[in-house]
Amino acid sequence: MGLLGSLLQLAIFLMMIAIFGSVIISWLRVSNVRVPSGNLLVRLVEDTANLMLEPIRRAMPTSAGRLDFAPMVAIIILYILRALAARL
């Protein structure tokens, strides 16, 4: 694997971490745990994850009620991209 593939895999890994972090933050908020929205780390995680989640949310139908399947779809897409990046 070359340098490009390694960098791409690192970027994909960091996006996955941001998505998982965003999911955990949303679970904490639903559980009435105070998560400071102004915190730099919280904003960084949510803004990074939303780069990928917002287009998926716009493209998916919202008939699932309150469940948000965008993180699951994003992780699947990222796994596929990671497999393709391993070939570079």
C-alpha positions in Angstrom: 0.0 0.0 0.0 1.3 3.4 -1.0 1.3 6.7 0.8 -1.9 7.8 -0.8 -3.7 4.6 0.3 -2.4 5.1 3.9 -3.5 8.7 4.1 -6.9 7.8 2.7 -7.3 5.0 5.2 -6.3 7.4 8.0 -8.9 9.9 6.9 -11.6 7.3 6.7 -10.6 6.0 10.2 -10.8 9.5 11.7 -14.3 10.0 10.1 -15.5 6.7 11.6 -14.2 7.9 15.0 -16.1 11.2 14.6 -19.3 9.4 13.6 -19.1 7.0 16.6 -18.4 10.0 18.8 -21.3 11.9 17.5 -23.6 8.9 18.1 -22.4 8.7 21.7 -22.9 12.4 22.2 -26.5 12.1 20.9 -27.1 9.1 23.2 -25.9 11.2 26.2 -28.2 14.1 25.3 -31.2 11.7 25.0 -30.3 10.3 28.4 -30.4 13.9 29.9 -26.7 14.0 30.5 -25.5 17.6 30.1 -23.1 17.7 27.1 -21.7 21.2 26.6 -22.5 22.2 23.0 -19.9 25.0 23.2 -17.1 22.6 24.0 -14.4 22.7 21.3 -14.1 18.9 21.2 -17.8 18.3 21.0 -18.2 20.8 18.2 -15.2 19.3 16.3 -16.6 15.8 16.6 -20.2 16.8 15.6 -19.1 19.1 12.7 -16.7 16.5 11.3 -19.4 13.8 11.5 -22.0 16.0 10.0 -19.9 16.5 6.9 -20.9 13.0 5.9 -24.1 12.5 7.9 -26.1 15.5 6.6 -26.1 14.5 2.9 -27.1 11.0 3.9 -29.9 12.3 6.1 -31.2 14.4 3.2 -31.1 11.5 0.8 -32.8 9.0 3.1 -36.6 8.9 3.7 -37.6 9.9 7.2 -40.3 7.2 7.7 -38.3 5.4 10.3 -39.7 7.6 13.1 -37.1 8.9 15.6 -34.4 6.4 14.6 -31.5 7.9 12.6 -30.0 5.3 10.3 -27.5 7.8 8.7 -24.6 6.8 11.0 -25.0 3.1 10.1 -25.2 3.9 6.3 -22.1 6.2 6.7 -20.1 3.5 8.5 -21.0 0.9 5.7 -19.9 3.4 3.0 -16.7 4.1 4.9 -15.9 0.4 5.3 -16.3 0.0 1.5 -14.1 3.0 0.8 -11.5 1.7 3.3 -11.4 -1.7 1.4 -11.0 0.2 -1.9 -8.3 2.4 -0.4 -6.3 -0.7 0.8 -5.8 -1.5 -2.9 -4.1 1.8 -3.7 
